[in-house]
Amino acid sequence: MSAGRRADELRYRPEHFVVDGALRDVCVLGTTLDDWRRMTEGLRVLPGRHVLTWTLAGTTDTGVPDASAVWARLEQDPEESVSLAVEIGGMWFTSYFFEIEEIGFTFDPRAVVDRNTFAPVRDFVTWLGTSTGREVVVTMESTDHTTLPAMLRRRPPATCEADPGHGTNGSRAIPRRSRPC
């Protein structure tokens, strides 16, 4: 790997998008309700559009959903289901709110045929990672993403706050910043 190139760089690789009948999954693993809140709040700055659809109720909403209210409604009515479809660059990514412990979206790899058509995948993964502040992985379609190798990975950048060695300069405090050191 050349100097300056990150191991988790989001690069187009044709072998990751071979049409094999399977969808691809974009996941944030080990999540909490707070991660879901950050993701839904991130819809405010999404470089695309989104729609939340309640299956049994047959309603849709294009506003920013309240993650707590969505999960509470799903707990109260186990027969109800919901999906959040997010569009970036003409490609749709869909979450079905299966479990709080994993923010998962699926997409169809058929539309990804070159570096230009890979751009929406890169932009979505970047948006999701930025919104949640968490690592994002792209895998083959599965119900257990912890055992699959990541095709793509985006790690959040290291910040000065994560490094206990930052923050002081002798006796004078240096303000902490949420940016790479």
N, C-alpha and C positions, 0 to 999 in steps of 0.2 A: 504494500500500500504506500502511495507516495506521501510525502510530508504535507500536512495540512488537510488531508482527505480523511473525513470521519468514517468510521466503520459502519455507522447507521445512516449514511447518506442515502437519500431517496432517489435511486437511479432506475431508469427503465431497463428491464431485462426481459426479452421476449419469452423466455421459458416460464416466467411467472404468470403469463397471460394466455397460455395455450388453451384453446377452446376444448375442454374435456368434459363438459356437462356440469361441472361444479362451479358454484359461486365462489367469490373470495370474501373473506371476513376481515374487517378492520376492528381491532379490539383494544380496549384499555382494561387490563386485568387487575383483580384485587381492588375493585372500586367500592366506594361508599356512597351514601346519598349525597354527601357534599360534592363528590366528583360529578354525579349526575346534575346537580344544581349548576356547577361551573360550566358543564357542557351546554345545558339549555340556556344559560345566560349568554354563552358564547354565540348563540344564534343571532344576537343583536348585531354582531360584526361579521356575520357569515358573508362571504363573497358569492352569494347565490340566494336561493329561496328554500323554504321548508314548509311542510304541512304535517300536522298531527291528525291522525284518523282513529276514531273510536269505532271498532268493528260492530258491536251489537247496537250501540246507540245510532250508528250511521251518521255521525257528525264529524266535521273537519274544522280545523282551526289553523290559521296561519300566523297567529300571535306567538309570543315566546311562552312556552308552557312552563308551569310551575312544577318542577320535578317532584317535590313533596306531594303535591295534590295528585299527580299522575299515579305515583306508587300507592298512595292512600286509596284512591279509587279502585285500583287493581286488587288491593287487599280486601276491600269491602265487597267487591263483586267478582268472584273467581271465574265467572263465565265471560266476563268482558275481556277484550284484548285491545291493544293499541299499537300503532306504528308511527314512527317519525321518519318521514322521507325528506332527505336533504339533497338539493341539486346544486352542483358546482360544475360549471363549464359544460352543461348538457348531460352530465352523468349523474345518475341517482344512487344514493347510498341510503339504506333503510335499516332502522333499528326496530326491534319488536319487544323491547323491555322484558326480556326473559328472566333476568335476575339482577338484583342490585349489585352483586359482586363483579359484574362484567358489563361494561358499556360495549355493545357489539353492533356493528353495522355490516350489511352485506352489499355487494355490488356484482354486476355481471361483467366478467372480464372480456367478453366478445368485442366491446367497443375500444379496447386498448390494443392498438396494432402498431404503434410507433411512439417515439418520444413526445410528439405533439399531443397525441390522444392520451398519453400517460399523465399529462399536466393536471387534469382534474383529480386524479388519485393522489398525486403529490400534494396538491393544494388542500384536499380534504384531510389527509393524514396530518399535515402541518396545522390546519385549523383545529382539529380535534386535540392534538398534543398541546397546542398553545392554550386552548380553552380550559383544558383540565389540568395542565401543568404536569402531566404524567407521560410515561412511555406509551407509545402506540405501536402495535404490531399488525402486520397483514399476513394472514395465513390462508391455507386452503379452507374450504367450508368444513366446519366441524362443530361438535357440541362440547369438545374438550380442547381448548386452545393452548392449555398449559403444556401439553405433550407434543405439540407440533412445532417444527422449526419455523421461524419467521422468514417470510419471503422479503419483507421490508420491515424496517424498524426505525422509529424516530424517538430518540431519547430527549428529554428536556435538557436545555443547556445548563451547565453548572453555574451556580450563582455564588456571589461572595457570601451570601447568607448561609450557604451549605458548608462553608469552610470556616471552622472555628478560629483559624489563624488570621482571618481578616477582621477588621473592625477596630483595631487600635494601632496607634503610632506613638510608642512611648507612653506618655501620660495623657495624650490627647486622643479623644475618640474620633474615629472616622465613620461617617454615616454609612450604613449598609445599603446596598443597592440591589435591586432585582434585575441584574443584568450579568452577562458573563464577565468573569474577573479578568 
